[in-house]
Amino acid sequence: MSEKKTLAQKLHSRKISQPPAWLYLILAFIWKQLFYKRLGMSIEYKVDPRKEKGPYIVVSNHASRVDYVYTGIPFLPHRMNYVAGYNEFFRSHLALVFRLLQVIPKKNFTPDVYTIKQVSRVLKSGGRVCIFPEGMSSISGGNQPVALGSAKFLKHFAVPVFVCKIQGGYLTNTKYCLDERRGKVNVIVDKLFDPEELKQLSLDEITDRLHEAIHHDDYEWNKTARVAFDGHGEMAKNMQDLLYWCPKCGKEFTMEGEGDVIRCTHCGNGARLNEYYDLLPLSGDCVLPETPKVWFDQERANAYAAVREENFVLSEKVKLGMLPRYKYLTNNDTSNIVGEGVLTLDRTGLTYKGSCGGGQVTLHQPILSLPTYGMCTDVSRIYTFIDGEFYEFYPENRTVGKWLHCTEEMHRFMGGKWTDFAGGGEAPAKRPISSAIS
């Protein structure tokens, strides 16, 4: 009698094809009816991809968890195979629709041969593929550098590449609060590469073009667009998960976000967020960055300095989560808790020591193999792949923002290949970024 296949084995045994037209178009029609007007969506075509007869790839900034709507609707009636995080296929409410729509799994921030093979199958059949080169949805309202291998991926397939720029998507669905905040979302569609360009350009040149094309900061955009977003009186809810450092007294983890107000419990420094996400000082002596994204970047600058201290160590008690072997996750869970222990970051990398499934383990990821973390839902937990296995860490305190900053900056400081937009050697505040689509 053959052994029962695990969910992972079933997933990797699939041969992906183009999504069935009838199902894709029915679901797209439903999603369009549900989201297009509700989210105030508009589309601008600089080049219309619907005139393209053969296969192509779509790249986009990853603004939020509903980007399939913002990227899918502009290309109808063309169907696309989306590439999505491997771990999402283990969640019951996503597993069936992902299978029916032939979504391609990818282990984020780690090489995945299976993904390349399935993308190749789709493109060779004349299909179209949509990827989000950052590898995760926006944490801060701006985007991260593209994941390692993105340029090589595009150059390898050498098909036309179109780009979507999503404006307002993050402000509608922020990473720190899962509540929907209706306003407006603009999507700009353009052509980024022709096949001949991809053959001629170097990997660095392709990467630079990618960065320019998908670069966007929703907070900066809304300083001009002035779109009002309905935060239901809770614009600052959970905002301390990202804005954990007080710009006035310098203390960390003293910020509290509740209702429309984020305030330091130590010195009282803080702001009220209005419907445009403006930071309005609570008093005349408050010290505030220009936008929440600028605030987030100042925290990164602090981490940039901190990891350069010879004895830098970041440590936290955590719970350990893993993906199920046979039964899908329910209740919006992203992993099953299998243990608890201590997570430590230093110059060698990330180390977990503690329990796992009834035994004691030590897990270690070298810093050069750890560019960043994934976040399945909000800023309450982080995950990574160690030796190909998914591990999710739930910190005892609300410290995920600092873990993200310190890990990324330690990776770069120790010579990691995932550099920031300008190539990584300089302090975050000095890293220039340009924009291709305005």
PyMOL commands that set and color helices and strands:
alter all, ss='L'
color gray80, all
select helices_A, chain A and resi 7-12+21-35+49-51+67-75+86-90+92-100+113-124+150-157+169-172+195-200+203-214+218-225+239-241+292-306+367-369+400-413+428-430
alter helices_A, ss='H'
color red, helices_A
select strands_A, chain A and resi 41-45+56-60+81-85+104-106+128-131+161-167+185-193+255-258+261-264+270-273+279-281+314-322+336-346+349-356+359-366+382-386+389-395
alter strands_A, ss='S'
color yellow, strands_A
deselect
rebuild
show_as cartoon
